[in-house]
Structure formats: C-alpha cells, structure tokens
Amino acid sequence: MIAVTVARAVAGVPTIIDLGTLGPNGTSFSRAHAISANGMMVVGTTEVTSGSRGFRYTYPGPMQLLDALPGGTYAEAHGLSNDGSVIVGHSMTTTPTLHQRIVRWTVGSTPSSVGNLCDCGSAYVGGCSANGAIIVGTSPSVIAGFRAVRWSFFTGLVDIHPASMITSGLMGVSDDGSMMVGAGLVTGQQVAILLPAGGTVQLLPPLNGYGHAVGLRISGAGDVAAGVSRVAAFQNQGDRATRWSLGDPHDIGILSGFTRSTPEAMHRGGLIIGGESDSAADGAWIWTETRGMVRLRTLLTDAGVDLAGWTQLRSVTGISDAGTELCGTGVHGGAERAFLIRGLDSLCGPWITQPPVNTDVCHGSTAALQCDAFGPTFFMPSFQWYKLGTFGWQFVADGPTGSGMVINGAQFPTLTFDNVRPDAEGYYVVQVTADCGSLTTSPVFVRYVETAPAFADDGIEHIACSHGGVTLTSQPGPVNSGPFALQWQVELPAGSNNWASLANGSTLSWDGNQPGIGGIISGATTAQLTISADFANGRQLAKVHQRHYRCVAANVCGFAEYSKPLAVTLVGDTNCDGSINSFDIDPYVAWLGNGNSALAPAAYLALNATQACWDQRSCWADVNHDSFANNFDIDPFVACVLNAPPPGKACP
C-alpha cells in the first residue's frame, strides 16, 4: 500500500504580489533579481531616500532593507543560497576610496565585503553556490580590464581570469561551485564561456557562427547554460536567448513583436528559462522545450491570475525549485515594482492534456484506461497507475491478477486489461511525474459488465387514440449489466425495416408535416417512449404514426433491439377502416344506446366492424374531445362525416 494524493493541494488561485518599495513615495522603484529554492524569499534592489539598496522579502512580507558598505549610497542584492541564509550582491563604499565591492549578507542588514581586486572601479556579483559558500563575479584589476573572480572562505577573492582572453567575467555558478558561466573578450569578439573550477575554459559556440555571445545562467548540475548569442552584428539587434546543452547552442526564440530576448532566470534543473525582451517593455517570458517561449502575461492570464494594475511585466528573474513561484519586475500602479507570483501549476510540468475517464469493460474483452500528458522536454513523463483497495491506494503491477485477467502498462500512459474479469472493477488514478513536478489525476471508475443487454416482452398491445397518446415501455436487462444507453427509433417508411432515431419534440420531421397532423415525442432515450397528440399546435395523431417503434439498448458488451407495433385509432372512425366517411354512420348508430356494453352489439358486428374496434369506442366516439363518449358527440360526428377529412386523418 502507498499513500497517494489524488487531488493537488492548491492554495487558491495563483496570485501576483507587488513587493512594494522602501523609497520615499509611491513612485519609488523596486526590482527583483533572485528567488530562494522554496519560493518564499526574493532579493533585489529598492529605491531609498538616498540612492538605492538591496532588499530581502520573505513571504508574506514586508520588504526588509539590506544596507550598503560604509560610506556607500548604492547596493544591489542579486543572488542567494538555496535556503536564503546567504545573500550576495555588490555595494559602493568610500573605504579606502570610492569603489564598488562584491558583498554578502547573512544575519541582519549589514553586508560583509567579499572584495574588489584593486579597490578601484566597480566589481559585480554573478551568483553563489547552493550553500552560499562560493561566490563568483567580475572585478576590475590593476593589470588590465575586468577579470573573472571566485570567492570562498578558504581562498578569499581569487582572480581566475583565463589567460587566453583579454577580459572576462562570471554571471553564474553551479550548485556545488565547480562550474561557472560567463563571457570573455577574444580578439574583439565577446564569447560565452564555461569555466570549471581549476580547469580549462570552454567556449560556448554562438548561433549561426557569429562570434558574439554571453553566458548568463547555469543549471544546478552545471550541465546546461543560458545566455544570449547575437545573430546580427548591430548593437543589440538580433540578440537571442540561447540555451547550451552538451555544449551545443539552441535558439530558444524571441517573442513576436520584439527584437531581442535575454535569459534572466534558469530553473535549477535547466529545463525552464525565464527572461525579458526589449528594454522596459511588457515582454517577460517563460520557456520550456515542449511549450516554447510563452509570454508571461499570457501564461498568467490563462492561469486565472488577476493582473489588474500591472501595465507591464518586464522580466522573470527567478524560478523556485518546484516551478510554482516566480519573481521578476514589472510596472504596477505606474511604478516599477518587484513581484512575486505564487501558486502556479508547476512550470516543470507535467501537463495532462487528456485525463482518464470512467470506463465500462466487458467480460473477456480487452479494455484500457488512457492518460495523455507531456513534460517540459520531449522525453515522456513517468507514469504510475494506482487502484483503490481496502486499505487505500495500491500500486497497479503488470502481469496476471489471478482471475484470468492480465494487466499491462502500469507505468505507461495506457493501462490495459486483457481478458477482463470482475477484479478489473474499481477506482483508478495515475500519477504523472516530469522533472520537478507531479500530478495525480482525479479518480475514475472502471465498471465490470458481464453480458450484452436483452429485452423481456411486456406483452402489451399498444394503441393510441388520435387525440390522446400512448407510452411504449421496454424492459432491458439484466439489471447488473446496466445502466444501458437507450435509443428509440421509428420504422421509416412503415414495413421497410429501415429505422431512424427519434428525438424528443415534434414528429413533423418524419410524419409528412400535414395540416392538423402531428405528435410530440418524449423519453426518446429512456426505457419509456411517449407519443402524444400535439394539441398545443392544433395537431392530432394519425395513421401515419401507426407503425413499428423499437428500443435499442447498448452497453460495452453489445446491443439488443426491441420492436413494438403501434396502432392508432382515429376519432370518428367507427368501423376502424382508417377513413371517416358514410360507412361510419351505421356503426355509430349501432353504438348509440349501447356504449356501456362490453360486448359489441350484433347490429355493430353485422356491419363488418369488429370487437377490437368496439373496444376503442371511448376514442372514436368522443368526437368533441371532452373525454366522454355520449349524445353530445352526435352533432360533431355528423359535421365530420359531411366534411370528411382525408383518409388516415381523424375528425378535428
């Protein structure tokens, strides 16, 4: 037995949170730069009264200040350890002279200096390892230009500039600190680089062979990198987000209507990338292999997120490990603001496009449950089917079940039952897992059906009066093989053995649509079919409705048919020959005074009328439709005979 959550725990509808600002007024800015592994902490930069500072925001807030180095009026927080206990950034200082240093914050808001190679110019942080013990970045040097740097407690800030390059810088580092990504300048071209700790620099090839490229982000394992590669040698025009896997570059696109795309965030698994489009534009995006590049605004709108007041979503700069939280920067209420998005379905997937459905299975047959799903890559997600047992949800396993049935596909999208037996019946779910996300479908029921349906004849002769109606009843069974899909049909034309399915409502579509003739059908897909005169529209049943009707019952094992003839008695047709004319006068006279007799009078029978027709006298004699056959019907009868309707049609 195993515990399976059959409904995802979702804390309401996904939301976007304006993280606010520590600035002096409502238009003061804040920008988010990174998010913790659990998605609860965001770090970034906020405007303050005197310049800008780093901030730490821990859900549900409020924003907390991360101060600058002594004498500095400027600081930014750009990365953090997995658990948020270490935050890294850079800060201006005036000690000993005005310059910018890489810094780290731990407890409180006061930064510790990581350093600057020359105590001159500006050093920039690139990122930190998962535990915050290794920091990488870029620093000016007294030697020449900018240099890639790496810091740890044991080594301090170390110049790791590749000797083959003019300048270099680092923008990201793997979880264990062993692999770094960034850029270097070589003979006038900027190239993307992977730099193993203590190893030889590796060039990441650009798109289309053009030399300009920059590595910006790296996966936790250090095996996937993201950055930009320029495909047109004209400033930033043509810079395209690029993903390197196994060293090969892959163009991940540009949003329609924009001229460039820049990665600003990579999920730890390397399968999700987020970023921005043109500067200061509503062009934030999310990319996965299977879904491609999707505009963040579109993704959030489809997820039901209320974006009121957010006129721009500019960038995605952080993705939580679960893929359910994002951070970034947009414009809210007219001000540039950091945001946190919470409660998304995992961006890692999986995405279930067609869940399994309730299914009937027939004894001895082959049947299946199907779940269609995909993940963030073109590799199929993993599947595990479960069945509800006495003690909870249990693994479904491939192989014989002991009853003669064999199960296959317990870890695939299609769960197959061969030679179905009663033990197939029950509730099933499938758990789909892709990268960092997992979904379990809602339970569906598999119902075992032993046999195809059959009908029992009710033995009733069905006769409808033209101004009344009748109900035909079918009796499909056996009960334990139902419920059945039922459909009543009418034989068209009569005697042809050709059948047309009936629908509830008027009969005009198949009875000829003649003046004064028509009925109403109800119960067309139930065990009881009712056909009645359409009095509301001045129409009665007629001989055109006298034909065979049948009920077709179906289940997963097969189908059966049950046919019944319907006779229609016409009001005024006293001898039941299907027409109202002078030959109905004498039988009508024979009826007068003898209407209460169960047996037909000899005078009536002598007119070639029958006992069966006599039994319908409450219909054919009630010419005024008052539900009584009596002397008040004489005058309407005479009027009908003198102005006889066409054959097959009743007195009005």
N, C-alpha and C positions, 0 to 999 in steps of 0.2 A: 504494500500500500504506500501511496505517496500523496503528500498534500499538494493540491493544485488549486490555484486561484482562478476561478472560472469567469470572473469579471474584473477588469482592470480597475485599480484604485485610482481614480482621477479626482483631484481636488477642485471640482467645479470646472467652469470654462477657463481656458487659458487666458492669462492677463498680461498686459504690458504696464510696467510701473515706471513712472518718472522718478528718478532717484533724487531729484532736487539739486540744490546748489548751496554752497556756503558763501556765495557772493552777497554783495550789499543790496541787490534789488532783484526784482522778478525777471529781469532780462539777463542776469548773470549766467554764464555758461557752466556746463559740466560735460566731460567726455569719459566714456568707459573704455578701458583698454584690455581687461582680462577678467576671467571668472574662475572661481575655485572648482575643484573636481565635483563637489556635490551641488554646485549651482547656487549656494546660499550667500557667497561673498563676491562682490565686484570691487575692483580697484580702478582708479583713473585719475583725472585731473579736474579741478574745480576752480573757478574764479573766486578770489577773496578780495577784501578791501584793498590790499596792497599786493597786486600781482596774481599769481596762481599757485596752487598747492596740490599735492596728492590727496586722494581720499580713499577711505575704506568704507564700504557699505555692506553691512551684514543684515540679511532679510530678517525681520521686516523694517529695518532701519532704526534710527535715522543715519544719514551720512556723517562720517567722522573725519576730522582733519588729520592729514599726515604732513607734518611740518617740513620746512626746508632746513638745510645746514645753516650754521651760524652765519649771519650776515646776508643770507640769500633771500630773495623775494620770489623765487621761482622753484617749483619742484613738480615732478610728474611721477605717478605710480604706473608701471607698465606690465608687471607680471607678479605672480605669486606662486607659492608652493601649492601642492595638491590640497592640503588642509587649510590653507590661508594663514598659517602661523608666520610665514616669512613673505614679505612684500618687497619687490625690487623696483627701482626707478632711477632717476637722476635728479640732481639738485644743484642750483647755483650756490656758491659760497664766496666769501671775501677773504678766506683764510688759506694761505698767506696773501694771495692776490685773488682778484675776481676771476673765477673759472667755474666750470660745471663738472661735478663728480658723479660717478655711479654710486648709488646708496642702497641700503636695505633697512626696512623697518621690521621690528619684531613686536615686542610689547610696547604699548603706548604709541605716541605720535612722533617721537624724536628719532631721526634717522641716524644710522651708523654709516660712516664713509667706507665705501669699497675702494674708491680711488680714481685717479687720473694719472696716466703715465708721466705727465710732465708738469702737473699743476698749472696747466695752461689750456686755453680754448675750452672746448665742450666735449665731454665724454658722454656716451649714450648707452643705456642698458639695452640688451637684446632679449634676455629672458633668464629663467633659472630652472634648475633641475626639479624633479618632483618633490624632493625634500627641502629644497631651498639652499642646499649646501654648496652648489656650484652656480656661478653667475657668469654670463657671457655678455659681450657688448663691443663697443668701439671707442677708442680713445685716441686723442691726438698724441703725438710723440715729438721729442726733441730731435729725433733722427730725420723724419720726413713724413708729412701727411698723417692720415688716420691708420690705425693698426687694430687688428682683431685682438681682443683680450679675453682672458678667462681667470676667474677668481675662485678660490676655495679657502677655507680656514687654514689649511696647511701650507698653501703656496702664496697667499695674498694675490694681488693683481699681477698677472703674468702676460707679457707680450707674446702672443703665439702667431704673429704675422707670418704668412707663407713667404719664403724668400723669393719665390718666382714672381711675386706681384708687387706693383707699385704702391698701392694702398689696399686695405682690407677692412672688413667689419663683419660682426656676427649679429644675427637677428633672432636666433632661436637655438634651443638645446634639447636633446632627448631627455627622457625621464631620469636616466642614470648618469647623465652628463658626459657620455662617451662620444656622442656625435653632435656636431654643431653645423648650422646652416647660415649662410650669409652671402657676401659678394666681395669681389676684388677687382682691381683695375689692372688690366694687362694690355700694354701697347695701345692705349687709347680706347679700349673697349671694356665695359663693365661686364663681368661674368659671374654667374651664380656658382657657389662653391659648397661642398660638403667637406668639413674638416674633422677627421677623427682625432680624439684626444691622443696626443703623442704620435699621430700618424701623418701620412702624406695627403695633402689637399687633393680633392677630387673635383673636377669641373663638371657642372651640370649643363648638358648641352641645351642651347636655346632652340626655340621653334624656328622652323624654316631656314636654319643655318645662319641666321643673322646674329651677330655676336652679343648684343646687349641682353643681359638677364640679371635678376636679383633673387636670391633665396630669402624668403621672409618667415616661413613657419616650417616646423618639423614635427613628425608624429612622436608619440611617446617611445616607440621602439627605435626611432631613428632611421626607419627604412623608407619613409615617404616624406617628401618635401613639397612645399608650395611656394610660389613666388610669381614674378612677372617676367615675361620674355617679350621683347619688342620685335614686331614683325614689320615695322615701317620706320625708317631712320629719320624720324622727325619729332623731336622732343618726346612728349608722352603719347602722341597719337599712335595708336596701334599696340600699346602695352596691353598684354592679355594675361589673365590669370593662367598659370601653368602649374601642372602637378607632375612631379617626378617620382616615378615608381620603378625600382630596379635600374635607376639611372636614366630612364627614357623620359623625354618630355611629352606631356599630353595637354593639348589646348582645351581648357575647360570652358572657354567661351566668353562672350560679352552679352549683357542684356540688350535686347532690342531697343534701339533709340539712343544708346550710349556709345562712347568712343573708346572706352578702356574699362578694364576690370582689375582689381588689386585684392589679393587674399589678405585678410587681417586676422583670421582665426582658423585653426585646424583642430578637429576633434582628436583626442589622444590616439584613437585607432587609425587615424589618417584617412578615414572613409568619408568624412564630412568636412567641407571647407566653407567658410563664410567670408564676406568681404564687402567692398564698396565699388561703386562705378565712378563716374566723373565726380570731381571735387564738389562738395557742398550740394549734392543732388539727392533726389529721392530714389537712390539706386542700390540700397543694401540687398544682398543676395545670399542664398544658400545653395551649395552644390553637392550632389551625390551622383555616383556613376549611372544609376538607373533612371533617376529623375532629371539629371542635367542641372543647369543653373536656373533657379527659380527666384523670382523677385520676392523679397521678404514681405512686402506689403501684400502680395498675392497669397503667399503661404499663410499669413496671419488672418487675412480675411476669410479664406477657406476654412480655417480652424475656428472661426467664430470670435476672434479677438476684437474687442471694441477699440478702434483706433481713433476715436473722436479727439480732435485737438492735435493729433500728430500729422502735421503737414508734410514732414519729410522723415523717412527712415534712411539715414545716410550710410551706416556701416554696421556690420556684425563683427565684433572683436573678440568674442569668447563663446565657447560651446561647452556645456557641462559633460561629464563622463556619461551620464545617462542619455544625453541628447535631448533632454526635455526642457532645458533652460538655455537662454541666450542672453548675452549682453551686447551693447552697442551704443551708437549715438544717433540722435535724430533731432528734429525740431518740434517742440511741444509748446503750445501757447505762445508762439513767436520767439522762443528762446532755444538755443542749442542745449540739449539735455542728454545726459546718460540715461539709458533704460535697462531694465531687467525684464525679460519675458519668462514667465513661469507656467508650468502645467501643460506644455505641448505634448502631443504624442511623440514618442521618440523619433528624432530625425535619423537615427540609425536604422529605423525600420524595426520589425517588418511591417509591410503594408499588405493587408489582406484585401484582395480585390473581389473574391467570391468565397464567403464562408460556407461551411457545410450546412445542409438543410435537413429538416425532418424527412425521413425516408421510409417507405414501406418495402419490405423484402419478402419474396415468395419462397416457400419451402422448396429446396432442391435447386434453386436458381443461383446465379452469380450476381451479386449486387455490390455497390460501392458507396462510400462517402468521399466527397471531394472538397479540398480546400486549395484555392489559388492564392498565392502570396509571393511577394518578392522583397528583397532587401536592398541595402544601399549599393551593392555591387551586382554584377551579372551572375555571381555564384548563387545557387539556390539556397534559401534559408534551410535550417534544420527543422524537422517536424517530429512530434511525438504525440500519438493518439492515446487517449485515456477513456476508460469506461467506468461508470459509477457502479460500485459494488456495495456490499453490505456495510463495509467499514470505510467507505469513502472512494475517492478516485484512484483507480489502479491502472498501471501500465497495460496497454494492449501489446501483446507479443505476437510475432509471426509464428505460424505453424498450426497443427491440428488442435482443436479445442476439446477433443474427447467425445464429441457428439456426432462426429462425421463431417463437421464443418472445418474448413481450413481458412485461416486469416493470413493475408499478405499486405505489406505496405504500412506496417505500424509506424515506421519512421520516414514515411514519404507523403506527398500531397494526397495520394489516393489510397484509402483503406478499403481493401477488397475482401468480401465474404464469398468463398466458393462452397457450393453445396449447402446452401443456407439451412440452418436448423433453429429451433426455438431459442437457443442461447445467444443468437445474434441480437435479440431484442434488448433494448436498454438505452440509457443516455450516454452520449459520447461528446468529448471535446478534443480539440487538437491544440497543442502548444507549439507556436511558431517562434523560432529564435533567429535573429540576424544581428551579428556584431554585438552592440551593447544593448539591444532592445529585445523584448519578448512579449508576445501577445497570446492570450488564450481565448479561443472562440467561445461564444455562448453555447450552452448545452443543446444538442439536438437529439431527437428521439428516433430510434430505429424500431419499427413495429414489424413483428413477425406475422405473416399471413400464411395460413395453411393451404387454402384451396381457392379456386376461382368461384365467383358467385353463381347461384342458381335461384330459380323462382318457383314458388308454390302458387298454383292457380286458386283464386278466391271463389271460383265457380259462380260468380255473379254475372247476370246478363245486364249490360249497361244500355239504358235507353234514356235519351234526353228529350224533354219537351222543348219545342221551338222557342217558347217564351220563358224557358227556365234554364236548367243546366244540369250537369252531372259530374261526379267525381270518380275517376278511374283509379283504383288502388292496386299497387304492385307490392309483392312481398318477397324482396330479395333476401337471400341468406347464404350460408349460415351466419348467425349473428357474429361469431368470433372471427369471421373473415371480413367484416365491415369495419368502419363505415365504407360505403361504396360511392363512387362517382356515378350519379344518375342523370340520364337524359331521356326525356320523352321525345318521340318522333311521330310524324304523321305520314301515312302512305300517300304518295303523290305520283301520278293520279291513282285513284282507287283501283285496286286489283292489279297494280303493276309490280308490286314488291320492290318499289323504289321508295326510299324513305328520306325525309327531310327533318332535321332537328327543329323542335319548337322552341320559341322564346316567349316569355311572359308578355302579355299585352294583346293587341288586336290580332285577329285572324285574317285581316284583309290582304296581307302579303301573299297568302296562298289559297284563299277561298273564292277568288274571282272579283272581289270588290264590287258586288252588285247592289243596287239600291235596296235598302231595307234588310239586307242580309249581312250578318257579321256576328262574331263572338269575341269573348275575352278569355285568354288563357292565363292560368296561374298554376304555380307548382311545377313548372316545366323541368326543373332539376331536382325534384323531390320524389318520394315514393307515391305521392298522390297528385294526379293531374286533374284540374278542374277546368271545364269549358262551359261558359255561360253566355246567354244572350246579352248583346251589347245594347241594353235598353237606353243607356245614357245618350247614345247616338242614334236612337230610333231603329235599331237593327235587331233581328232575331236569328236564331239558328235555323238552318235549312238542310235539305237533303245533301247539299254539297259538303256538309260537315259529317255526313254518315259514311264512315269508312273505318279502316283499321288504324289503331294507335298502338305504339309499342314503347316499352321502357327498356333502355339499355343500361345495365349495371356493370361497372368495371372496377377491378382492383388490380394490384400489381401482378396477380396470377393469371388474369384473363378477363373475359367478359361473358355476359349472358343476355338474351333478349326475351322479352315477354310481350306478346301481342294480344290485344283485345279489340273485338269489333264494337263500334258504337252505332246504335240505331237512333234515328231522330224522328219523333212523331210531330207532324205538322198540326198546328191549331186549325180546326175546320175540316181536316181530312178524316172524315168519319169512317171511311172504309179502308184507310191506311194504304191507298194505292199510290201515294206520292203526289197527288194533284187535288186541288179543290175545284169541284165542278158540279154539274147537276146530278151526277151519280152519288153525291154525298147527301142528297136531300132525304131519300127514303131511309138510309141508316140513321140519319139524325132524328127523323120522325119516330123510328123504332126505339130510339133511346129515350125520347120524351116519356116521362112517366115510369120508366123502368131503370133510371140511372142508378138506383141503390142496389140493384140486383147484381150479385157477384157473377152469376152465370149469364151469358149473353142470351137475350130472348130469341126464340125460334125465328121470329119475324126478322131479326137482325141478321142471324146466320143465313137465312134464306136468300139474303141479298149478296151472297158470296163474301160477306165480311167474316172475320174470324174471332175466336175467343181472345187471342192475343191482342187483336186490335181493340176489342171491347175493354180489355184490361187497361187501356190507355185513355179511357174516356174522360178522366179528370183533366187530361191535357187537351184533346181535340175538341171537347165540348165547351171548354172555358174560353169562349171567343172574346169576351170583354176583359179578360186578364184580371179578374177580381179575386182569383183563387177559389172560385166556386163555380160548379157547372150546374146551372139552373135555368129557369124561364127567362131570366134577364139576358141570356146569351142568344135567344132566338132572333131578335132583330139584327144584331151584329152578324149572325151567321147568314141570314138571308141577304144582307147587304154584301157580304163577302162573295157569296155564290153568284149574285147578279153582276159583280165586278171582280171576277175570279183572277187571282194572282197567277203568274207563270208557274208551270209545273215545277215542283220541288220547293216552292216558297209557301209559307204559311199565311193565313189570314192576318192582316195587320192588327 
